[in-house]
């Protein structure tokens, strides 16, 4: 059940991160952002458990997942080259 909860929280975190960091307004941008939000929630869960913030088996909360989603979105933007300074 923990993985399902992390996916749900990551989906919500991806939507919130999309409003915080607006990107392209195409439909694939929404899907990509929510997928990256889910990845960010897993990253936040893993780092939180590694640093002792969360107990084993405990997922990241909404705030941690949002921060993880924003970090993943920033990294994705740098890799894909969309956020280049002109």
HUGI-V103025 format. One record per residue. N is the residue number from 1. SS is DSSP state (H for helix, E for strand, L for the rest). PSI is psi in radians with two decimals (999 if undefined). Layout:
n->(N N)
ss->(SS SS)
psi->(PSI PSI)
This chain:
n->(1 2 3 4 5 6 7 8 9 10 11 12 13 14 15 16 17 18 19 20 21 22 23 24 25 26 27 28 29 30 31 32 33 34 35 36 37 38 39 40 41 42 43 44 45 46 47 48 49 50 51 52 53 54 55 56 57 58 59 60 61 62 63 64 65 66 67 68 69 70 71 72 73 74 75 76 77 78 79 80 81 82 83 84 85 86)
ss->(L H H H H H H H H H H H H H H H H H H H L L L L L L H H H H H H H H H H H H H H H H H H H H H H H H L L L L L L L L L L L H H H H H H H H H H H H H H H H H H H L L L L L L)
psi->(-0.44 -0.65 -0.71 -0.73 -0.72 -0.67 -0.75 -0.81 -0.68 -0.64 -0.82 -0.72 -0.65 -0.69 -0.77 -0.73 -0.56 -0.64 -0.55 -0.74 1.40 2.43 -2.52 2.51 0.33 2.78 -0.63 -0.42 -0.67 -0.80 -0.80 -0.72 -0.72 -0.63 -0.76 -0.53 -0.71 -0.74 -0.72 -0.63 -0.68 -0.68 -0.78 -0.67 -0.82 -0.83 -0.70 -0.69 -0.64 -0.63 -0.06 0.19 -0.56 2.57 2.74 2.32 -0.17 2.33 2.93 2.60 -3.12 -0.74 -0.80 -0.68 -0.66 -0.77 -0.75 -0.70 -0.72 -0.72 -0.77 -0.69 -0.68 -0.78 -0.76 -0.72 -0.67 -0.67 -0.77 -0.26 0.22 -0.44 0.59 2.45 2.44 999)
